[in-house]
Amino acid sequence: MSPPPNDASDAQYAERLLRLQGVWWKRLLDVQRPYRWNLSRLQPGFTLDIGCGVGRNLKNLSGNGVGIDTNEFAVKIARSRGYTAFTPSAFYESEYKRPGAFDSLLLSHVLEHVSSEEASNLVRQYIEFVRPGGQLIIETPQELGFRSDPSHETFTDFDAIEGLCNDWDVTVERRFSFPLPRVFGHVFVYNEFVVIARLRG
């Protein structure tokens, strides 16, 4: 097996995402079920999914969302799978570019790919499209997950996420480790930091 690409913007990275999500045993065991359940219980409503990749969470949202990704190849794949997805420039030309159009802003496994400053600017770029009182949902990998992908740049734990939330003037309502307790982040690649924040109304 070839090593994972370290450039999250190229075709090879998009193809890797599609390949990893389509592995037969993952489909057989429905490994996305707990993550789909977790997202559903957060009641995100109409969601703007930043860093949507090839559409994993757009699928988990049952189509009730719009995705944005800087990887044009991933966007093409997501659209070919029936999801609504755009590159950033295309989103700004779309009908969805309306202040307050979305109930939630989702960043799932995105912030670890950029510097803290870039993460802060990224959310500032899109937060205006979430309604007052809407949610900001952030998920980042824990230790083993962070080390599993060479395109990861910044380890972003609870404290780092909450520090960014201060930049965005949102109120953190909840933080938790998922799907297993925090101690498993060192041995289970898919353990996540999850932080839920609320935009001030």
Secondary structure as GFF3:
##gff-version 3
##sequence-region A 1 201
A	DSSP	alpha_helix	11	21	.	.	.	ID=ss1
A	DSSP	alpha_helix	24	29	.	.	.	ID=ss2
A	DSSP	alpha_helix	33	41	.	.	.	ID=ss3
A	DSSP	beta_strand	47	50	.	.	.	ID=ss4
A	DSSP	alpha_helix	56	60	.	.	.	ID=ss5
A	DSSP	beta_strand	65	68	.	.	.	ID=ss6
A	DSSP	alpha_helix	72	80	.	.	.	ID=ss7
A	DSSP	beta_strand	85	86	.	.	.	ID=ss8
A	DSSP	alpha_helix	88	91	.	.	.	ID=ss9
A	DSSP	beta_strand	102	108	.	.	.	ID=ss10
A	DSSP	three_ten_helix	111	113	.	.	.	ID=ss11
A	DSSP	alpha_helix	116	126	.	.	.	ID=ss12
A	DSSP	three_ten_helix	127	129	.	.	.	ID=ss13
A	DSSP	beta_strand	130	141	.	.	.	ID=ss14
A	DSSP	alpha_helix	143	147	.	.	.	ID=ss15
A	DSSP	alpha_helix	158	168	.	.	.	ID=ss16
A	DSSP	beta_strand	170	178	.	.	.	ID=ss17
A	DSSP	three_ten_helix	182	186	.	.	.	ID=ss18
A	DSSP	beta_strand	192	199	.	.	.	ID=ss19
###
